[in-house]
C-alpha cells in the first residue's frame, strides 16, 4: 500500500519508519498540509495519512476519490476536520487513532493547572534574571477545590482520577455518564451547576455541533469569579473573544490552552522570525494569567509510538478485511 503522509515532521517520519520495520507500507512524506492546493500530491497513492490541521472538506475528498485514494487515515483521535458524509458517499474509508496515550493529555492538563496556579514559568524567568522576590507568585491550594470536567471519555476519566488524588470534589458533565466514576465519587451534573460551582474547569470532550463554543459568553457569566479554564481537547470548544472579555473582567482568573480555534495557521510551525497576523491570538498572549502550549499535550514517546502503530494496523485491516475496528462513520460526527 502506498501512503501519502501529509503534515510530516521529523518525529512523524521516525515513528512511522520505526513501526514499518517489515516494510509492508510505502510512505511518501510530505511537509505540506493537505488542502485543495496540495491534494494533487496524493496522486498515485492508495491512502492519505493526515493530522489535526489538514483540511478534508467535501471538495478535497471528492478530488482524493478522483485521484484513486481509497482510505483516509487520521493519526489522531478527533475527526472534526473531515467531512464524513462526503467520505461515506464517495466510498472512502476513514480510520482514526481513538486512544494513543490518554495519560499524556490528562497529565498535560494537570501541568497547565499547576503552572498557572504557582506561576512556574514566571518564576523560572525571574530566577534566571536574578530576581528572587515572591511578589506576584501567590497561588492557591488545589486540595479540596471543586473541579469541573466536561467529557469523561478515556482522557476525562484519567483526569478525574488524578484530581481525586488532590482530594478534590469532582463535578462532571457527559451525555453518557460513567458508572465506574460514579462509584468513585464523581458527581454527574448539569452544565449550569458545573459552571456555577467549579473552581477549575477542564475540557475533555470531542468537537461536535453540540460542543462548538461550549465555553461562551453566557457560560462564562455563570462561572465563579476567578475560575481557571483549561482546554487540551479542541480549540473551537472555546469562544476566544468571550474568554478575552472574561479575562479582562476577572471572571476568568487563569486560562490554559493547548489548542486554539484558529491554530491551523500557527501550530506545528516555527514562526519565530515572523509577525503573527492573528490579532486574537496575540491579544491572548498579552495576559499574564494565560498559558498557551502549541498542541503538545499528546506529545510523549509512548503516544507517538502508539499513533504510528495503530495507524498502520488500521491500514492493514482495511487492506486485508476492507474494514477496521477504528473506522469512523458519519453518525459519529453528531455524538456527545
NUZA-941549 format. One record per residue (C-alpha): x, y, z; residue number from 1. Coordinates in steps of 0.001 Angstrom, whole numbers, plus 524288, in hexadecimal, padded with zeros to 5 digits. Example, Ala and Ser with C-alpha at 12.3 -4.5 7.8 and 13.67 -1.06 7.14 Angstrom:
{east = 8300C; north = 7EE6C; up = 81E78; resi = 1}
{east = 83566; north = 7FBDC; up = 81BE4; resi = 2}
// end
This chain:
{east = 80000; north = 80000; up = 80000; resi = 1}
{east = 804EB; north = 80D70; up = 7FC43; resi = 2}
{east = 80215; north = 8180F; up = 8062F; resi = 3}
{east = 803B4; north = 826CB; up = 804D1; resi = 4}
{east = 806D6; north = 82C01; up = 81261; resi = 5}
{east = 80339; north = 83A5C; up = 81363; resi = 6}
{east = 807A7; north = 84419; up = 81DD0; resi = 7}
{east = 8141B; north = 83C64; up = 81FE5; resi = 8}
{east = 81DD9; north = 84049; up = 82A65; resi = 9}
{east = 82A44; north = 8391C; up = 82E43; resi = 10}
{east = 82384; north = 8321D; up = 8396F; resi = 11}
{east = 818E5; north = 82D49; up = 83037; resi = 12}
{east = 822DB; north = 82796; up = 826C1; resi = 13}
{east = 82A9F; north = 82115; up = 831A9; resi = 14}
{east = 81ED0; north = 81AFB; up = 8384E; resi = 15}
{east = 81894; north = 8160A; up = 82BAE; resi = 16}
{east = 82548; north = 81087; up = 82677; resi = 17}
{east = 82741; north = 809C4; up = 83387; resi = 18}
{east = 819AB; north = 803B9; up = 83308; resi = 19}
{east = 81BDB; north = 7FF6E; up = 824E1; resi = 20}
{east = 827FF; north = 7F73C; up = 82720; resi = 21}
{east = 82238; north = 7EC2C; up = 81F15; resi = 22}
{east = 820E6; north = 7F584; up = 81391; resi = 23}
{east = 81299; north = 7F241; up = 81157; resi = 24}
{east = 80F5B; north = 80036; up = 80DAE; resi = 25}
{east = 81560; north = 80A09; up = 80470; resi = 26}
{east = 8151F; north = 817DC; up = 809DD; resi = 27}
{east = 81657; north = 824C6; up = 802D3; resi = 28}
{east = 8192F; north = 82EE5; up = 80D4E; resi = 29}
{east = 813FB; north = 83C6F; up = 80A43; resi = 30}
{east = 81639; north = 84879; up = 812A0; resi = 31}
{east = 80A68; north = 84F3C; up = 80CA0; resi = 32}
{east = 7FD38; north = 84EFB; up = 8131B; resi = 33}
{east = 7F25F; north = 848A8; up = 80B64; resi = 34}
{east = 7E8CA; north = 85238; up = 80572; resi = 35}
{east = 7E385; north = 85557; up = 7F7EB; resi = 36}
{east = 7F086; north = 85B65; up = 7F3FD; resi = 37}
{east = 7F871; north = 84F46; up = 7F768; resi = 38}
{east = 7EEF5; north = 84415; up = 7F519; resi = 39}
{east = 7F542; north = 8410B; up = 7E7EB; resi = 40}
{east = 8010B; north = 83BE4; up = 7EF80; resi = 41}
{east = 7F8B8; north = 83030; up = 7F344; resi = 42}
{east = 7F861; north = 82B4B; up = 7E531; resi = 43}
{east = 7FD74; north = 81D66; up = 7E3DF; resi = 44}
{east = 7FAD3; north = 819EB; up = 7F221; resi = 45}
{east = 7F0F9; north = 81091; up = 7F80A; resi = 46}
{east = 7EF62; north = 81854; up = 80496; resi = 47}
{east = 7F239; north = 8255E; up = 80AC7; resi = 48}
{east = 7F6D0; north = 826A3; up = 818CB; resi = 49}
{east = 7F2F4; north = 8339A; up = 81EFA; resi = 50}
{east = 7F362; north = 83B2C; up = 82BAC; resi = 51}
{east = 7EAC8; north = 844BD; up = 83320; resi = 52}
{east = 7EC96; north = 850CC; up = 82A8C; resi = 53}
{east = 7EB97; north = 84A54; up = 81D3D; resi = 54}
{east = 7DF48; north = 84E37; up = 815EC; resi = 55}
{east = 7D67F; north = 8433E; up = 81114; resi = 56}
{east = 7CA52; north = 84A66; up = 80CEA; resi = 57}
{east = 7C141; north = 845F4; up = 80203; resi = 58}
{east = 7C94A; north = 84B64; up = 7F68A; resi = 59}
{east = 7D5E3; north = 8453F; up = 7FBA8; resi = 60}
{east = 7CF68; north = 83823; up = 7FE06; resi = 61}
{east = 7C94D; north = 837F9; up = 7F07A; resi = 62}
{east = 7D682; north = 83AF6; up = 7EA81; resi = 63}
{east = 7DCE4; north = 83034; up = 7F28D; resi = 64}
{east = 7D2CF; north = 826DF; up = 7ECF0; resi = 65}
{east = 7D5E0; north = 82B9F; up = 7DF28; resi = 66}
{east = 7E44E; north = 82927; up = 7E1B9; resi = 67}
{east = 7E1B1; north = 81B12; up = 7E5AC; resi = 68}
{east = 7E38E; north = 81C9A; up = 7F459; resi = 69}
{east = 7DB5F; north = 812CD; up = 7FBE1; resi = 70}
{east = 7DE9E; north = 81559; up = 80A27; resi = 71}
{east = 7E04C; north = 82112; up = 81315; resi = 72}
{east = 7E885; north = 81D66; up = 81EDE; resi = 73}
{east = 7E7EC; north = 82738; up = 829F1; resi = 74}
{east = 7F378; north = 82695; up = 83327; resi = 75}
{east = 7EB62; north = 82CCA; up = 83DEE; resi = 76}
{east = 7DEDA; north = 82A3C; up = 84572; resi = 77}
{east = 7D6F7; north = 835D4; up = 840A7; resi = 78}
{east = 7D053; north = 835F6; up = 83353; resi = 79}
{east = 7C9C8; north = 84350; up = 83325; resi = 80}
{east = 7D25B; north = 84740; up = 82782; resi = 81}
{east = 7CC73; north = 83C93; up = 81EF0; resi = 82}
{east = 7BF9A; north = 83D7F; up = 8177E; resi = 83}
{east = 7BB4C; north = 82FD5; up = 81B44; resi = 84}
{east = 7AEA9; north = 8307F; up = 81380; resi = 85}
{east = 7B5DF; north = 8333E; up = 806D0; resi = 86}
{east = 7C040; north = 82904; up = 809D6; resi = 87}
{east = 7B58A; north = 81EE6; up = 80BDB; resi = 88}
{east = 7AE7B; north = 822DA; up = 7FF58; resi = 89}
{east = 7BB25; north = 821F7; up = 7F7A1; resi = 90}
{east = 7BE5D; north = 814A3; up = 7FD63; resi = 91}
{east = 7CAC8; north = 818B1; up = 80489; resi = 92}
{east = 7CE73; north = 811CB; up = 8111D; resi = 93}
{east = 7D17B; north = 81AC3; up = 81C94; resi = 94}
{east = 7D927; north = 81538; up = 827F4; resi = 95}
{east = 7DE93; north = 81BC8; up = 83419; resi = 96}
{east = 7E6A3; north = 81978; up = 84055; resi = 97}
{east = 7DC7D; north = 819FB; up = 84B4E; resi = 98}
{east = 7E651; north = 81853; up = 85650; resi = 99}
{east = 7F4EE; north = 81A10; up = 85598; resi = 100}
{east = 7F850; north = 81EC6; up = 86333; resi = 101}
{east = 7ED12; north = 824AD; up = 86ABF; resi = 102}
{east = 7F68F; north = 8260B; up = 8760F; resi = 103}
{east = 7FEEF; north = 82F7F; up = 86E33; resi = 104}
{east = 7F3B7; north = 8390B; up = 86C0A; resi = 105}
{east = 7EE11; north = 837E4; up = 879B7; resi = 106}
{east = 7FB94; north = 83A27; up = 87F80; resi = 107}
{east = 7FD90; north = 84617; up = 876CF; resi = 108}
{east = 7F0A0; north = 84BD0; up = 87B72; resi = 109}
{east = 7F515; north = 84A0F; up = 88971; resi = 110}
{east = 80224; north = 8502C; up = 885F3; resi = 111}
{east = 7FB53; north = 85C3C; up = 88099; resi = 112}
{east = 7F382; north = 85D84; up = 88D2B; resi = 113}
{east = 7FF9B; north = 85C82; up = 895B3; resi = 114}
{east = 807AA; north = 865B7; up = 88D45; resi = 115}
{east = 7FD0B; north = 8701C; up = 88CCD; resi = 116}
{east = 7F9E7; north = 86F2C; up = 89B33; resi = 117}
{east = 807F5; north = 86F55; up = 8A043; resi = 118}
{east = 80D9F; north = 8775E; up = 894F4; resi = 119}
{east = 818A6; north = 86DD0; up = 89225; resi = 120}
{east = 81B66; north = 87414; up = 884FD; resi = 121}
{east = 81C30; north = 881BE; up = 88AB5; resi = 122}
{east = 82467; north = 87D3D; up = 89640; resi = 123}
{east = 82DF1; north = 8766A; up = 88D19; resi = 124}
{east = 8301E; north = 882E3; up = 88553; resi = 125}
{east = 83195; north = 88B11; up = 891A6; resi = 126}
{east = 83C07; north = 8825B; up = 89773; resi = 127}
{east = 843CD; north = 8829C; up = 88ACE; resi = 128}
{east = 843C7; north = 89176; up = 88BD2; resi = 129}
{east = 8481E; north = 89131; up = 89A0B; resi = 130}
{east = 83ACC; north = 89527; up = 89F54; resi = 131}
{east = 837A6; north = 88CE5; up = 8AB52; resi = 132}
{east = 82BDA; north = 894BA; up = 8B007; resi = 133}
{east = 81F0A; north = 88D78; up = 8B256; resi = 134}
{east = 815F1; north = 898E7; up = 8AFB0; resi = 135}
{east = 80C51; north = 89566; up = 8A4F6; resi = 136}
{east = 80E4D; north = 886AB; up = 8A644; resi = 137}
{east = 803D2; north = 883D5; up = 8B06E; resi = 138}
{east = 7FBF6; north = 877AE; up = 8AD10; resi = 139}
{east = 7F13D; north = 86FC8; up = 8B39F; resi = 140}
{east = 7EFD3; north = 86206; up = 8B8F3; resi = 141}
{east = 7E991; north = 85905; up = 8AEF7; resi = 142}
{east = 7E65A; north = 84FDC; up = 8BA3A; resi = 143}
{east = 7D7D4; north = 8500B; up = 8BD0F; resi = 144}
{east = 7D3F6; north = 85834; up = 8B14E; resi = 145}
{east = 7C889; north = 854E8; up = 8A851; resi = 146}
{east = 7CCD3; north = 8505A; up = 89ADC; resi = 147}
{east = 7C377; north = 85086; up = 88F5F; resi = 148}
{east = 7C656; north = 8468D; up = 884B2; resi = 149}
{east = 7BF0E; north = 847A6; up = 877CF; resi = 150}
{east = 7C033; north = 83A95; up = 870D3; resi = 151}
{east = 7C382; north = 82DF3; up = 877CC; resi = 152}
{east = 7C8C5; north = 82554; up = 86D0F; resi = 153}
{east = 7D5F0; north = 81ED1; up = 86F2C; resi = 154}
{east = 7DD4B; north = 82B96; up = 87101; resi = 155}
{east = 7D2D6; north = 83198; up = 87993; resi = 156}
{east = 7D252; north = 82567; up = 8820D; resi = 157}
{east = 7E0E9; north = 825C4; up = 8847D; resi = 158}
{east = 7E076; north = 83448; up = 8875E; resi = 159}
{east = 7D575; north = 8323C; up = 8913C; resi = 160}
{east = 7DD71; north = 827F6; up = 89854; resi = 161}
{east = 7E973; north = 830A9; up = 8987F; resi = 162}
{east = 7E1AE; north = 83BA5; up = 89EAF; resi = 163}
{east = 7DBC3; north = 83255; up = 8A8A2; resi = 164}
{east = 7E9CF; north = 83085; up = 8AD03; resi = 165}
{east = 7E997; north = 83EEA; up = 8B122; resi = 166}
{east = 7DD83; north = 83BF6; up = 8B96A; resi = 167}
{east = 7D543; north = 84445; up = 8B059; resi = 168}
{east = 7C6B0; north = 843CF; up = 8AE5A; resi = 169}
{east = 7C44A; north = 83FDB; up = 8A036; resi = 170}
{east = 7B883; north = 8448D; up = 89890; resi = 171}
{east = 7B70C; north = 83E8E; up = 88B09; resi = 172}
{east = 7AE99; north = 840AE; up = 87F26; resi = 173}
{east = 7ACFE; north = 83682; up = 87478; resi = 174}
{east = 7A187; north = 831AD; up = 86C71; resi = 175}
{east = 7A592; north = 823FC; up = 87051; resi = 176}
{east = 7A957; north = 82387; up = 87ED9; resi = 177}
{east = 7B385; north = 81992; up = 882F2; resi = 178}
{east = 7AEE8; north = 8105C; up = 88DAC; resi = 179}
{east = 7BCBE; north = 80D79; up = 89257; resi = 180}
{east = 7BF5A; north = 81BE4; up = 89481; resi = 181}
{east = 7B26B; north = 81D35; up = 89B9C; resi = 182}
{east = 7B680; north = 8123F; up = 8A4C1; resi = 183}
{east = 7C343; north = 8198C; up = 8A72B; resi = 184}
{east = 7BC06; north = 825AB; up = 8ABA0; resi = 185}
{east = 7BB5C; north = 82DB1; up = 89F1C; resi = 186}
{east = 7AEB1; north = 83583; up = 89EC2; resi = 187}
{east = 7A814; north = 83684; up = 89184; resi = 188}
{east = 7A05D; north = 84305; up = 89048; resi = 189}
{east = 79B44; north = 84D30; up = 886CF; resi = 190}
{east = 7A429; north = 856AC; up = 87FBD; resi = 191}
{east = 79DB0; north = 861DA; up = 8871D; resi = 192}
{east = 7A105; north = 85C33; up = 89473; resi = 193}
{east = 7AEBA; north = 858A6; up = 88FF0; resi = 194}
{east = 7B11B; north = 866A6; up = 88B72; resi = 195}
{east = 7ABA3; north = 86C73; up = 897EB; resi = 196}
{east = 7B302; north = 8640D; up = 8A1BE; resi = 197}
{east = 7C025; north = 860A0; up = 89B88; resi = 198}
{east = 7CCDE; north = 86739; up = 89F65; resi = 199}
{east = 7D3C7; north = 860CA; up = 893E5; resi = 200}
{east = 7CD5A; north = 85C58; up = 8872A; resi = 201}
{east = 7D460; north = 8531A; up = 87DD8; resi = 202}
{east = 7CF6B; north = 84F68; up = 87053; resi = 203}
{east = 7D0D3; north = 8414F; up = 86BAE; resi = 204}
{east = 7C5C5; north = 83FFD; up = 861DB; resi = 205}
{east = 7C5E4; north = 83E64; up = 85308; resi = 206}
{east = 7C270; north = 84985; up = 849F0; resi = 207}
{east = 7B4BA; north = 847D2; up = 8447B; resi = 208}
{east = 7A9D8; north = 8512A; up = 840A7; resi = 209}
{east = 7A517; north = 84FE1; up = 84EC3; resi = 210}
{east = 7B207; north = 85338; up = 8553B; resi = 211}
{east = 7B667; north = 85E29; up = 84C20; resi = 212}
{east = 7B8E5; north = 86A34; up = 854C1; resi = 213}
{east = 7B424; north = 862D0; up = 860BC; resi = 214}
{east = 7BBFF; north = 86D0F; up = 86812; resi = 215}
{east = 7B547; north = 87982; up = 863A2; resi = 216}
{east = 7B13E; north = 8869D; up = 86940; resi = 217}
{east = 7A542; north = 880EB; up = 86FF4; resi = 218}
{east = 7ACEB; north = 875B2; up = 875E7; resi = 219}
{east = 7B7B2; north = 87EA0; up = 87AE9; resi = 220}
{east = 7ADD9; north = 887AE; up = 88189; resi = 221}
{east = 7A8A6; north = 87BAD; up = 888BD; resi = 222}
{east = 7B602; north = 877EA; up = 88E0E; resi = 223}
{east = 7BC6A; north = 87B37; up = 89AF6; resi = 224}
{east = 7C439; north = 887BD; up = 89AEB; resi = 225}
{east = 7D295; north = 8847C; up = 898DF; resi = 226}
{east = 7D004; north = 876FC; up = 89322; resi = 227}
{east = 7DAF4; north = 86F60; up = 88C87; resi = 228}
{east = 7D797; north = 86A4D; up = 87ED7; resi = 229}
{east = 7DFDD; north = 85FCB; up = 87835; resi = 230}
{east = 7DE6D; north = 85ABB; up = 86A40; resi = 231}
{east = 7E6AD; north = 84F7A; up = 86536; resi = 232}
{east = 7DC23; north = 84A2F; up = 85C28; resi = 233}
{east = 7D83E; north = 85244; up = 85031; resi = 234}
{east = 7D9BF; north = 860DE; up = 84E2A; resi = 235}
{east = 7CBE3; north = 8642E; up = 849A4; resi = 236}
{east = 7C640; north = 85F52; up = 8567F; resi = 237}
{east = 7C9AB; north = 86CFD; up = 85B58; resi = 238}
{east = 7C4FA; north = 879FC; up = 855FD; resi = 239}
{east = 7D1E6; north = 8816C; up = 8563E; resi = 240}
{east = 7CBC0; north = 88EE5; up = 85668; resi = 241}
{east = 7C2EC; north = 88AFE; up = 861AA; resi = 242}
{east = 7CE5C; north = 88641; up = 869EA; resi = 243}
{east = 7D5E6; north = 892C4; up = 86703; resi = 244}
{east = 7CA7B; north = 89A66; up = 86C97; resi = 245}
{east = 7CA26; north = 890FB; up = 87811; resi = 246}
{east = 7D89A; north = 89320; up = 87A96; resi = 247}
{east = 7D707; north = 8A1E1; up = 879DF; resi = 248}
{east = 7CBDE; north = 8A1D3; up = 883AD; resi = 249}
{east = 7D2BD; north = 89856; up = 88CDC; resi = 250}
{east = 7C7F2; north = 88E3F; up = 88B82; resi = 251}
{east = 7D26A; north = 8851A; up = 88621; resi = 252}
{east = 7DE04; north = 88514; up = 88F4B; resi = 253}
{east = 7E6AA; north = 87BD0; up = 88796; resi = 254}
{east = 7E620; north = 8763A; up = 879D6; resi = 255}
{east = 7EE26; north = 86AA6; up = 8752D; resi = 256}
{east = 7ED71; north = 866F0; up = 866CD; resi = 257}
{east = 7F41A; north = 85C29; up = 85F47; resi = 258}
{east = 7EAE6; north = 85E6D; up = 853DC; resi = 259}
{east = 7E57C; north = 86A98; up = 84D45; resi = 260}
{east = 7D9FF; north = 86C12; up = 84412; resi = 261}
{east = 7E21C; north = 87225; up = 83929; resi = 262}
{east = 7EE70; north = 86A4F; up = 83BAD; resi = 263}
{east = 7EF7A; north = 8651A; up = 82DD1; resi = 264}
{east = 7F7DC; north = 8708C; up = 82956; resi = 265}
{east = 80083; north = 87056; up = 8356E; resi = 266}
{east = 802DD; north = 86390; up = 83C6F; resi = 267}
{east = 80D52; north = 859B8; up = 8388D; resi = 268}
{east = 814F2; north = 8642D; up = 83125; resi = 269}
{east = 820BF; north = 86C93; up = 834D3; resi = 270}
{east = 81BFC; north = 87A88; up = 83329; resi = 271}
{east = 82608; north = 880A5; up = 83C3E; resi = 272}
{east = 82B1A; north = 889E2; up = 831B0; resi = 273}
{east = 81DA2; north = 88E32; up = 82D2C; resi = 274}
{east = 8133D; north = 89798; up = 831F4; resi = 275}
{east = 8076B; north = 88FE3; up = 836A5; resi = 276}
{east = 7FBBC; north = 8949D; up = 82ED9; resi = 277}
{east = 7F131; north = 88EE0; up = 8379D; resi = 278}
{east = 7ED42; north = 89A84; up = 8401D; resi = 279}
{east = 7E4DD; north = 89240; up = 8493D; resi = 280}
{east = 7EFFF; north = 888E0; up = 84C19; resi = 281}
{east = 7F97E; north = 89415; up = 84E37; resi = 282}
{east = 7EFFD; north = 89A58; up = 857AB; resi = 283}
{east = 7EEC3; north = 88DBB; up = 85F6F; resi = 284}
{east = 7FD7F; north = 88D9C; up = 860E7; resi = 285}
{east = 7FD5B; north = 89AFA; up = 8675D; resi = 286}
{east = 7F680; north = 895FA; up = 87391; resi = 287}
{east = 7FFBC; north = 891E0; up = 87E90; resi = 288}
{east = 7F5F0; north = 887B5; up = 88345; resi = 289}
{east = 7F530; north = 88092; up = 8762F; resi = 290}
{east = 7FE0B; north = 87516; up = 872CA; resi = 291}
{east = 7FDD6; north = 86FA0; up = 864F2; resi = 292}
{east = 804BF; north = 86395; up = 85FC7; resi = 293}
{east = 80480; north = 85FE2; up = 85168; resi = 294}
{east = 7FC42; north = 85377; up = 85105; resi = 295}
{east = 806A8; north = 84B83; up = 857F1; resi = 296}
{east = 7FE56; north = 844B2; up = 8623A; resi = 297}
{east = 7FEEC; north = 837F7; up = 85A94; resi = 298}
{east = 80D80; north = 8390D; up = 8582A; resi = 299}
{east = 813F6; north = 82E31; up = 85FF9; resi = 300}
{east = 81C35; north = 82304; up = 85AD1; resi = 301}
{east = 811DD; north = 81931; up = 85EB3; resi = 302}
{east = 8071C; north = 820B0; up = 857C7; resi = 303}
{east = 80EE3; north = 82314; up = 84B4A; resi = 304}
{east = 8128C; north = 814AB; up = 84A59; resi = 305}
{east = 80473; north = 8108B; up = 84CD2; resi = 306}
{east = 7FF80; north = 819DD; up = 84250; resi = 307}
{east = 80881; north = 81404; up = 83820; resi = 308}
{east = 805AE; north = 805F1; up = 83BE7; resi = 309}
{east = 7F6F3; north = 807C1; up = 83C70; resi = 310}
{east = 7F6A2; north = 80F35; up = 82F91; resi = 311}
{east = 7FDFE; north = 80464; up = 82895; resi = 312}
{east = 7F56C; north = 7F9F8; up = 82ED0; resi = 313}
{east = 7E963; north = 8016B; up = 82A2C; resi = 314}
{east = 7EEAE; north = 801C7; up = 81C54; resi = 315}
{east = 7F242; north = 7F35D; up = 81CE8; resi = 316}
{east = 7E457; north = 7EFF9; up = 8210E; resi = 317}
{east = 7DEAF; north = 7F7F9; up = 815EC; resi = 318}
{east = 7E7E1; north = 7F172; up = 80C4B; resi = 319}
{east = 7E506; north = 7E3A8; up = 8110D; resi = 320}
{east = 7D6E0; north = 7E455; up = 8159E; resi = 321}
{east = 7D139; north = 7F06E; up = 80F4C; resi = 322}
{east = 7CDD5; north = 7F605; up = 81C91; resi = 323}
{east = 7D40D; north = 7F9CB; up = 82986; resi = 324}
{east = 7D006; north = 7F9E2; up = 837B3; resi = 325}
{east = 7D406; north = 80831; up = 837CF; resi = 326}
{east = 7CBCA; north = 80C60; up = 82C30; resi = 327}
{east = 7C42C; north = 8191A; up = 82D60; resi = 328}
{east = 7B658; north = 81A1A; up = 82819; resi = 329}
{east = 7AE12; north = 8265D; up = 82590; resi = 330}
{east = 7A572; north = 82411; up = 83182; resi = 331}
{east = 7B12B; north = 8263D; up = 83A6D; resi = 332}
{east = 7B1FD; north = 8346C; up = 8363F; resi = 333}
{east = 7A5B0; north = 836EB; up = 83E1C; resi = 334}
{east = 7A96F; north = 82F9C; up = 84A5C; resi = 335}
{east = 7AB4C; north = 83575; up = 857E6; resi = 336}
// end
